[in-house]
Amino acid sequence: MLSLVHFKTEWNGASQIVSMIYEDLAISYKGMANFFTVDMETENMLAKEYGVSEVPAILFFRNGKVIDHAKGLIPKNTLIMKIENALSSARN
């Protein structure tokens, strides 16, 4: 199954905006993808492990491997397109 991991911080304005979009998409894609959130303030080693240096960042995983990513203030329609592409590539 597709998993998305949102790396964010509480103090970053762009993170807060993307968080609202991310939470909305988590509801829309429930059962099709898993959605996780990582606070970079408390989980900085995990962020380093995956090369995340700027927030917000969303990594797309399948079978434990990063298959796509989105960084910065990402428009909702861009995230939807990336999720749909990841889901359709899994079906092929």
C-alpha positions in Angstrom: 0.0 0.0 0.0 1.1 3.6 -0.6 2.2 5.5 2.4 2.8 9.3 2.7 4.9 10.8 5.4 4.6 14.5 6.0 7.6 16.1 7.6 6.7 19.4 9.4 7.4 21.7 12.3 4.8 23.5 14.4 6.4 26.9 13.9 6.6 26.9 10.1 3.7 28.7 8.4 4.0 26.7 5.2 3.9 23.5 7.3 0.6 24.6 8.9 -1.0 25.3 5.5 0.1 22.0 4.0 -1.0 20.2 7.2 -4.6 21.3 6.5 -4.4 20.0 2.9 -2.7 16.8 4.0 -5.4 16.0 6.7 -8.1 16.6 4.1 -6.4 14.2 1.6 -5.9 11.6 4.4 -9.7 11.5 4.7 -10.3 11.4 1.0 -7.8 8.6 0.4 -8.6 6.6 3.5 -8.2 2.9 2.7 -6.2 3.6 -0.4 -3.1 5.1 1.3 -1.6 5.5 4.7 -0.9 9.0 6.0 1.8 9.7 8.7 3.1 12.9 10.1 6.6 13.5 11.5 7.5 16.5 13.6 11.1 17.4 12.6 11.8 19.0 16.0 11.4 15.6 17.8 12.3 13.2 15.0 15.3 14.9 13.4 17.3 11.7 12.9 14.4 10.3 10.8 14.5 13.4 8.7 18.2 13.1 8.2 17.9 9.5 7.3 15.6 10.4 4.4 17.5 13.6 3.4 14.7 15.9 4.4 16.2 19.3 5.1 13.4 21.7 4.4 9.8 21.7 5.6 7.1 21.0 4.7 8.1 17.9 2.8 6.0 14.8 1.9 7.6 11.5 1.0 5.7 8.9 -0.9 6.6 5.3 0.0 5.8 1.9 -1.4 7.3 -1.3 0.0 9.6 0.8 2.3 11.2 2.7 -0.7 10.7 6.4 -1.5 9.0 6.6 -4.9 8.2 10.3 -5.0 8.3 13.5 -2.9 6.9 17.0 -2.7 8.6 19.9 -0.9 7.6 23.4 0.1 4.2 25.0 -0.1 2.5 22.3 -2.3 -0.8 23.1 -4.0 -3.6 20.6 -3.2 -4.1 19.7 -6.9 -0.4 18.9 -7.2 -0.6 16.5 -4.3 -3.7 14.9 -5.7 -1.9 14.3 -9.0 1.1 12.8 -7.3 -1.2 10.5 -5.2 -3.2 9.4 -8.2 0.0 8.7 -10.2 1.4 6.6 -7.3 -1.8 4.7 -6.9 -2.2 4.0 -10.7 1.4 2.9 -11.0 0.8 0.3 -8.3 -2.2 -1.1 -10.3 -0.1 -1.6 -13.4 
